Amino acid sequence: MNYDYDLFVIGAGSGGVRTARMSAQYGARVAVAEEQYLGGTCVNVGCVPKKLFTYAAAFSEECRAARGFGWNSGSPTFDWPTLIKNKNAEIERLNDIYLGLLKKAGVDLLNGRATIVDAHTLEVNGQHYTADKILVAVGGTPFVPDFPGSEHAITSNEAFYLEALPERIIVVGGGYIAVEFAGIFNGLGVETHLVYRGPLFLRGFDTTLRKSLEENYKKQGITLHFSTEIESLESCLDGQIKAQLSDGSGLKVGQVMYATGRIPNTRNLGLENTTVKTTSNGSIVVNEHFQSTESNIYALGDVIDRIALTPVAIAEGMVLSANLYNNQSLTMDYDNIPSAVFSHPHIGTVGLTEEQAREQYGDDIAVFESNFKPMKETLGGGHERIVMKLIVDKNTDRVIGCHMLGDHAGEVIQGLAVAMKAGATKADFDHTIGIHPTAAEEFVTLRTPNQN
Ligand code: NDP
């Protein structure tokens, strides 16, 4: 059977674009359909603008600390429209780069929403296309629970394009996005309230770091409402929003931002015209080869229920394209995937938390920990602390977890993730000479384990 394309990719985000480009480079005839922007969530309403906002927010603290080093620049002021304008220009530049990459690889880009007509046919802007294989890489979208007044809440999507910063904001949730945005808004001078239903944010991360970030956030002036939920939101005549909290208190704020998880974009995609199975939250069920229950339809990235991180989607795309069009039989390795939370300060983490390690290894682990004041704070005068933790399997001496809270934690942990992937032992860490004076050198000078 002759198809228009060997591979038709729905969604030009990180996973879709990488799979399309690699497959085309291996010789496949590839099309990508995208209804919105090139680069997906990460480039447009995720990692990239978030990191730019994180830089912006950190300058308030930098300006304050600079005085201790002799700098006096008066009272710095912050202009939100300038940040948004410059951020938007940078994103447009990246959108163009993505376009160039697709063109250079010989991929056909179709601007429009693709729907699946049957297992080999798609429709875009009223036109039909046929394909041997289809990749669904449509990503996800923020999820806001249904409750009275939920229509007054914004999500991270809107936060990236706010016309003005509110004086006061509530951020709801306790995951990556809520914690990052709470730090961002607070750093930009917004009175910030974080409302989280659990007792301590960042569930699943190492408790020592979570507690230390809690202390840092309190000192920075963020009001943490843990074990609290929002019962209702009401729009006021003055344009503000009144939030009723489950502890009986009320808060009047300019914006309420929900960061309560994301759901896959699988609605109205035409999946019902195929035998593709989805889970109760709409994510596509795939096997280890990213193959759905319809054998020629594949899915990867945030639309499958695995790990919602850009580099993971890219790695999945590399595996899939090599297997389909370069005669390889690779599988994706999900072990020891490092990640960072761009809170203030950052968290970097790879491997098992202490709690996970105790569950798996019982008392056969050694935990090394350090908690100290960053050198910059000695003159800068801040209250920040750096926390580091190494978890070691006592039987093999292998390092099974590395965690850091502190400036540039993501940069430090990226390097340690390589060491862990290579099977580094605590002795390897100990034999490594530190770089002085850095915070990261602490990871190779930790000598005394915690008492069990
Ligand atoms: P997460 O899944 O990380 O966190 C969702 C949070 O919302 C949790 O604290 C959860 O609480 C809470 N929550 C869920 N449902 C409700 C509800 N109905 N009412 C109240 N609270 C609720 O989602 P995010 O939106 O923060 O991020 C999505 C994903 O995007 C992340 O998992 C991550 O993979 C990725 N990401 C990565 C980043 C990075 O690498 N730096 C940055 C941003 C996103 P509970 O803990 O009790 O379940």
Residues whose N, C-alpha, C, O or C-beta is under 5 A from the ligand:
A	BS01	NDP	P145 G173 G174 G175 Y176 I177 A178 R197 G198 R203 A259 T260 G261 R262 A308 L309 S339 A340 V341 F342
